[in-house]
Amino acid sequence: MAGLLDTQAQQIVHEMEKIIEKNINIMNNDGIIIASKDAERIGTFHEGARNVIERGETVMIFPEDTLLGSKPGVNMPIYFHEELIGVIGITGHPNEVRDFAKIIQKMTEVMVKEAYVSRELDLEKRAKELYIQEWMRRKWDCIEAFGVRGQTLSIQTNVTRQAFLFRLETDQENETEVARQEKMSDLLKKLQQTLACSQSDLITLWNSNQILLLKDTQNISVSRWYGEVEKTISKIGGSFGDIICGVGREYEGLEGAVKSFEEARLALHFVDSREGSLLLFKDLGIESIMHEISEEKMNDFIQRFFPFFLDPDHKQLVETLRVFLEHNQSIAAASEALFIHKNTLQYRLKKMKELTGYDPRMFQDAVLYWMGLVGLGKE
């Protein structure tokens, strides 16, 4: 516990300065001053403090007393969990500072206790964050033992959960790493408060600009909850930036939560291609099965059928194709969305057929084109 005092000593002295216009010193169990309003005394030996440590009681030093490294004042033991962890002293004639001494002793012990509680909560939070990271990445040797470990952290792993993966769309190039982390931490707290997350819900930062919520769906209306999430995104988005969210389906248990997370991650990837800021995995079409295909096989498919997708000189054609298919192969709607003449669109579509042999205006060929586009954006 002495280490806890070491890390908090200077902060305690700083807080005391706001209340008492006297010099305050804090000494460790070796009698060394570790914090003081008088910076020159830090690191020096205080014989009065050493006497406090040996006796376990308050030692008053009067002007006529000669103790090495000590000045007149009152020096008191600091106890935490019935353990003497250090000494706090106030400089001045004991008759003048005796009453102040009792106050600062109690205040110090309270501040040490608060620091301990805060540290324990922070350690518990970090332990839970690490557990969730390992959980979603399936980093366990024995699933039963991993579940027991969750119980020790008060994490329920056998309930039905649904994954919500939020992403903050910001220009990260203009942000420092510290600023970005602060913004994401603030966003996490805001989401937690606005969505009124329960104790059984799990929410944590995920990657550089994402937040993962594993929602315990017991006793809630899931469809109504979707509405609450959309309202929250709209409400707080203006303060932080555009927020989008991918949602997995409901599953039970350790493996189920991971499956829901993987679905949420896939849905998040395709939010930009749909209307709205929230996309459910269950609403995905062909995209929902594309993630089962390996990256190697998908790349092979694109290279064999649509190599122009990979040619930087044909970026305009790829974007034209995407808009055309997103508008249900409507020449009128797609040309309007692209701000080009219908004849220009027809020319580009014919160019694609010339390059590949497949006509995006034909339904069966369009299906292949769409698969290629989905695979092109596959993580």
TIGU-318929 format. One line per 4 residues: for each residue x, y, z of C-alpha. Coordinates in Angstrom, 1 decimal. Example, Ala and Ser with C-alpha at 12.3 -4.5 7.8 and 13.67 -1.06 7.14 Angstrom:
<sites>
12.3/-4.5/7.8; 13.7/-1.1/7.1
</sites>
This chain:
<sites>
0.0/0.0/0.0; 3.0/2.3/0.5; 3.3/2.4/-3.3; -0.1/3.9/-3.5
1.0/6.8/-1.3; 4.1/7.3/-3.4; 1.9/7.9/-6.5; -0.6/10.2/-4.7
1.7/12.1/-2.3; 2.4/15.3/-4.4; -1.3/15.5/-5.4; -2.3/15.3/-1.8
0.1/18.1/-0.9; -1.3/20.2/-3.7; -4.9/19.7/-2.5; -3.9/20.6/1.0
-2.3/23.9/-0.1; -5.7/25.1/-1.3; -7.0/24.7/2.3; -4.2/25.4/4.7
-1.5/28.0/4.2; 1.2/26.0/5.9; 3.9/23.8/4.6; 2.8/20.1/4.3
5.2/17.2/4.0; 4.6/13.6/3.3; 7.2/11.0/4.2; 7.5/7.3/3.3
8.2/4.4/5.7; 11.9/5.1/5.5; 11.4/8.7/6.8; 12.2/10.2/3.4
10.2/13.2/2.3; 8.5/12.3/-0.9; 6.2/15.3/-1.3; 6.4/18.8/0.0
5.4/22.4/-0.6; 9.1/23.2/-0.1; 10.6/21.4/-3.2; 14.1/21.6/-1.8
13.2/19.2/1.1; 12.0/16.4/-1.2; 14.3/13.4/-1.0; 15.8/14.4/2.4
15.6/12.5/5.6; 13.1/13.5/8.3; 14.0/12.1/11.8; 10.6/13.1/13.2
8.8/11.0/10.6; 11.1/8.1/11.4; 10.1/8.4/15.1; 6.4/8.3/14.0
7.0/5.1/12.0; 8.8/3.4/15.0; 6.1/4.4/17.5; 3.0/4.3/15.3
1.8/7.5/16.9; 1.8/11.3/16.4; 5.1/13.1/17.2; 5.2/16.9/17.9
8.4/18.8/17.3; 8.9/22.0/19.3; 11.4/24.8/18.4; 13.8/23.6/21.1
13.9/20.0/19.8; 16.7/19.0/17.5; 15.8/16.3/15.1; 17.7/15.7/11.9
16.0/17.2/8.8; 13.0/18.2/10.9; 11.4/21.5/11.6; 8.9/22.5/14.3
5.5/21.0/13.6; 3.2/18.0/14.0; 3.9/14.7/12.3; 1.2/12.0/12.2
0.9/8.4/10.9; -1.1/7.6/7.8; -3.0/4.4/8.1; -4.8/2.5/5.4
-6.5/-0.9/6.1; -4.9/-0.7/9.5; -1.4/-0.6/7.9; 0.9/2.3/8.5
1.9/3.5/5.0; 3.6/6.8/5.7; 3.7/10.0/7.6; 2.2/13.5/7.0
3.5/16.5/8.7; 2.5/20.2/9.0; 5.2/22.8/9.7; 4.6/25.4/12.5
4.5/25.6/16.3; 2.6/22.5/17.6; 0.4/24.7/19.7; -0.7/26.6/16.6
-1.0/23.8/14.1; -2.3/21.0/16.3; -5.9/21.4/15.2; -5.0/21.7/11.6
-2.9/18.5/11.9; -5.9/16.4/12.9; -7.8/17.7/9.9; -5.1/17.0/7.3
-4.5/13.5/8.8; -8.1/12.5/8.3; -8.3/14.2/4.9; -5.1/12.4/3.8
-6.5/9.0/4.8; -9.7/9.7/3.0; -7.8/10.8/-0.2; -5.7/7.6/-0.1
-8.8/5.5/0.2; -10.4/7.3/-2.7; -7.3/6.8/-4.8; -7.2/3.1/-3.9
-10.9/2.7/-4.9; -10.3/4.6/-8.1; -7.2/2.5/-9.0; -9.1/-0.8/-8.2
-12.0/0.3/-10.5; -9.6/1.3/-13.2; -7.8/-2.1/-12.9; -11.2/-3.9/-13.1
-12.2/-1.8/-16.1; -9.0/-2.7/-17.9; -9.3/-6.4/-17.0; -12.8/-6.4/-18.5
-11.7/-4.6/-21.6; -8.9/-7.1/-22.1; -11.3/-10.0/-21.5; -13.7/-8.7/-24.2
-10.8/-8.2/-26.6; -9.7/-11.8/-26.1; -13.3/-13.0/-26.2; -14.1/-11.5/-29.6
-10.9/-12.9/-31.0; -11.5/-16.4/-29.6; -8.3/-16.3/-27.6; -9.0/-19.1/-25.2
-7.5/-22.6/-24.7; -10.5/-23.9/-22.8; -13.9/-22.3/-23.3; -15.2/-23.6/-19.9
-12.2/-22.0/-18.1; -12.6/-18.8/-20.1; -16.2/-18.6/-19.0; -15.2/-19.1/-15.3
-12.7/-16.3/-15.7; -15.5/-14.1/-17.0; -17.6/-14.9/-13.9; -14.7/-13.6/-11.7
-15.0/-10.3/-13.5; -18.8/-10.3/-13.0; -19.2/-10.8/-16.8; -22.1/-13.0/-17.8
-21.2/-15.2/-20.7; -24.2/-17.5/-20.8; -26.9/-14.8/-21.7; -28.3/-13.9/-25.1
-26.4/-10.9/-26.5; -26.5/-8.8/-29.6; -23.4/-6.9/-30.9; -23.6/-3.2/-31.9
-20.4/-2.0/-33.5; -20.2/1.9/-33.8; -17.7/3.8/-35.9; -16.9/7.5/-35.7
-16.3/9.0/-39.1; -13.6/11.7/-38.6; -10.7/13.1/-40.3; -8.0/11.4/-38.2
-5.1/13.0/-40.2; -5.9/16.3/-38.5; -6.1/14.8/-35.0; -3.3/13.9/-32.6
-3.4/10.4/-31.1; -4.2/11.8/-27.6; -7.0/14.0/-28.9; -8.5/11.0/-30.8
-8.3/8.8/-27.7; -10.0/11.5/-25.6; -12.8/11.9/-28.1; -13.4/8.2/-28.3
-13.5/7.9/-24.5; -15.9/10.8/-24.3; -18.1/9.2/-27.0; -18.1/5.9/-25.2
-19.3/7.5/-22.0; -22.0/9.5/-23.9; -23.3/6.3/-25.6; -23.3/4.5/-22.3
-25.3/7.3/-20.6; -27.7/8.0/-23.5; -28.5/4.4/-24.2; -28.9/3.8/-20.5
-26.7/0.6/-20.6; -27.4/-1.9/-17.8; -24.8/-3.5/-15.6; -25.0/-6.7/-17.7
-24.3/-4.8/-21.0; -20.7/-4.7/-22.1; -19.3/-1.7/-23.8; -15.7/-1.0/-24.7
-13.4/0.8/-27.2; -12.6/-1.3/-30.3; -9.8/-0.4/-32.7; -8.9/3.3/-33.2
-12.4/4.7/-34.0; -14.9/2.0/-33.0; -16.9/1.2/-30.0; -18.4/-2.3/-29.3
-21.6/-2.8/-27.3; -22.6/-6.4/-26.4; -26.2/-5.8/-25.4; -27.9/-8.2/-23.1
-31.3/-8.6/-24.9; -33.2/-10.3/-22.1; -36.3/-8.4/-21.2; -36.0/-5.8/-23.9
-37.9/-5.1/-27.2; -35.1/-5.5/-29.8; -37.0/-3.6/-32.5; -37.6/-0.7/-30.1
-34.0/-0.8/-29.1; -32.9/-0.3/-32.8; -34.9/2.9/-32.7; -33.2/4.1/-29.5
-29.8/3.5/-31.1; -30.7/5.4/-34.2; -32.0/8.3/-32.1; -28.9/8.3/-30.0
-26.6/8.3/-33.1; -28.6/11.2/-34.5; -28.6/13.1/-31.2; -25.0/12.9/-30.3
-23.5/12.7/-33.8; -23.4/16.5/-34.1; -21.0/16.8/-31.2; -18.5/14.2/-32.3
-19.0/13.6/-36.0; -20.9/11.2/-38.2; -21.6/7.9/-36.3; -22.6/4.7/-38.1
-23.4/1.3/-36.6; -23.4/-2.3/-37.7; -25.6/-4.8/-35.8; -25.4/-8.6/-35.6
-28.1/-11.0/-34.7; -29.0/-12.3/-31.2; -27.1/-15.4/-30.0; -26.6/-17.1/-26.7
-23.3/-17.9/-24.9; -19.6/-17.3/-25.6; -19.5/-18.5/-29.2; -22.8/-16.8/-29.9
-21.6/-13.4/-28.8; -18.5/-13.7/-31.1; -20.8/-14.7/-34.0; -22.9/-11.6/-33.4
-19.8/-9.4/-33.3; -18.5/-10.8/-36.6; -21.9/-10.1/-38.2; -21.9/-6.6/-36.8
-18.5/-6.0/-38.2; -19.6/-7.1/-41.6; -22.7/-5.0/-41.5; -20.7/-2.0/-40.5
-18.6/-2.4/-43.5; -21.6/-2.0/-45.8; -23.4/0.8/-44.0; -22.0/3.4/-46.4
-23.7/1.6/-49.3; -27.2/1.7/-47.7; -29.4/4.5/-46.5; -29.3/5.4/-42.8
-26.7/5.2/-40.1; -27.6/1.7/-38.8; -27.5/-1.5/-40.8; -28.6/-4.9/-39.5
-26.8/-8.0/-40.7; -30.1/-9.7/-41.2; -30.9/-7.1/-43.8; -27.8/-7.8/-45.9
-28.2/-9.6/-49.2; -25.4/-11.4/-51.0; -23.0/-9.5/-48.8; -23.9/-11.7/-45.9
-22.4/-14.8/-47.5; -19.4/-13.1/-49.2; -17.4/-13.0/-45.9; -17.3/-16.8/-45.9
-15.2/-16.7/-49.1; -11.5/-16.4/-48.5; -9.7/-13.3/-49.6; -7.5/-15.4/-51.9
-10.5/-16.9/-53.7; -12.2/-13.5/-53.9; -9.1/-11.9/-55.5; -8.9/-14.8/-57.9
-12.5/-14.3/-58.9; -12.0/-10.5/-59.5; -8.8/-11.1/-61.5; -10.5/-13.7/-63.8
-13.8/-11.9/-64.4; -13.2/-8.2/-63.8; -9.5/-7.2/-63.8; -10.4/-3.6/-64.6
-11.6/-3.3/-61.0; -7.9/-3.3/-60.0; -6.7/-0.8/-62.6; -6.4/2.7/-61.2
-7.2/4.1/-64.7; -10.6/2.6/-64.5; -11.8/4.0/-61.1; -14.5/6.0/-62.9
-15.9/2.9/-64.5; -16.0/1.1/-61.1; -17.8/3.9/-59.5; -20.2/4.2/-62.4
-20.9/0.4/-62.1; -21.5/0.7/-58.4; -24.0/3.5/-58.7; -25.7/1.8/-61.7
-26.3/-1.4/-59.7; -27.3/0.5/-56.5; -30.0/2.1/-58.6; -31.4/-1.2/-59.8
-29.9/-1.0/-63.3; -32.0/2.1/-64.0; -30.3/4.2/-66.7; -32.4/7.3/-65.8
-31.8/7.1/-62.0; -28.1/6.2/-62.3; -27.3/8.9/-64.8; -29.1/11.5/-62.6
-27.1/10.3/-59.5; -23.9/10.5/-61.4; -24.7/13.9/-63.0; -24.0/12.6/-66.5
-26.0/12.2/-69.7; -27.8/8.9/-70.3; -25.7/8.4/-73.5; -22.5/8.8/-71.4
-23.7/6.2/-69.0; -24.6/3.8/-71.9; -21.1/4.3/-73.3; -19.4/3.4/-70.0
-21.6/0.3/-69.6; -20.7/-0.8/-73.1; -17.1/-0.2/-72.3; -17.4/-2.7/-69.4
-18.8/-5.3/-71.7; -15.9/-4.8/-74.1; -13.4/-5.2/-71.3; -14.9/-8.3/-69.7
-17.5/-9.9/-72.0; -20.1/-9.4/-69.4; -22.9/-6.9/-69.8; -23.9/-5.1/-66.5
-27.3/-4.4/-68.1; -28.1/-8.1/-68.1; -29.4/-9.5/-64.8; -27.3/-12.6/-64.7
-24.1/-10.7/-65.6; -25.0/-7.9/-63.1; -25.1/-10.5/-60.3; -21.5/-11.4/-61.1
-20.5/-7.7/-61.2; -22.2/-7.1/-57.8; -20.3/-10.1/-56.3; -17.1/-8.6/-57.6
-17.8/-5.2/-56.1; -18.7/-6.7/-52.7; -15.5/-8.7/-52.8; -13.5/-5.7/-53.8
-14.4/-4.0/-50.5; -14.1/-7.2/-48.5; -11.9/-6.8/-45.3
</sites>
